[in-house]
Amino acid sequence: MENKKKPKPNNTTKPVNNRGGWILKHLIIFGKFVGHLIMGTGMFAALLFFGGILNKLVHWAAPIIGDSTFSDLMIDVERFILYADITFICWWAVYSVYKAIKEMHHD
């Protein structure tokens, strides 16, 4: 009896009959990518909503409190939340693209 090893298939070539599986895999990855972006957009909207509520609260409470340093501090906090939100959504989008590309190339 001879022990012949079968050659391992090359990862760069796909069998012709497995084309449907390859497309299905990439559609699943695309679905995960879109879901990841939708989650990021939802978190962006939630933080933006919180910043808007904080803005309305500051405009409502500033005349009652009568302290300009409080108003200035709260405006800075609003601005920080907005910039952090923008930074977060940009990072989330780049990370989603990186994750999807990494998963597509990982066979």
Contacts in CASP RR format, 6 or more apart in sequence:
PFRMAT RR
TARGET T0000
AUTHOR 0000-0000-0000
METHOD contacts of the structure
MODEL  1
MENKKKPKPNNTTKPVNNRGGWILKHLIIFGKFVGHLIMGTGMFAALLFF
GGILNKLVHWAAPIIGDSTFSDLMIDVERFILYADITFICWWAVYSVYKA
IKEMHHD
9 15 0 8 1.000
11 107 0 8 1.000
14 22 0 8 1.000
26 104 0 8 1.000
29 100 0 8 1.000
29 103 0 8 1.000
29 104 0 8 1.000
30 100 0 8 1.000
32 100 0 8 1.000
32 103 0 8 1.000
33 96 0 8 1.000
33 97 0 8 1.000
33 99 0 8 1.000
33 100 0 8 1.000
36 92 0 8 1.000
36 96 0 8 1.000
36 99 0 8 1.000
36 100 0 8 1.000
37 92 0 8 1.000
37 93 0 8 1.000
37 96 0 8 1.000
40 89 0 8 1.000
40 92 0 8 1.000
41 89 0 8 1.000
43 88 0 8 1.000
43 89 0 8 1.000
43 92 0 8 1.000
44 85 0 8 1.000
44 88 0 8 1.000
44 89 0 8 1.000
44 92 0 8 1.000
47 81 0 8 1.000
47 84 0 8 1.000
47 85 0 8 1.000
47 88 0 8 1.000
48 82 0 8 1.000
48 85 0 8 1.000
50 81 0 8 1.000
51 78 0 8 1.000
51 81 0 8 1.000
51 82 0 8 1.000
52 78 0 8 1.000
54 74 0 8 1.000
54 77 0 8 1.000
54 78 0 8 1.000
54 81 0 8 1.000
55 78 0 8 1.000
57 74 0 8 1.000
58 71 0 8 1.000
58 74 0 8 1.000
58 75 0 8 1.000
58 78 0 8 1.000
61 70 0 8 1.000
62 70 0 8 1.000
62 71 0 8 1.000
62 74 0 8 1.000
65 71 0 8 1.000
END
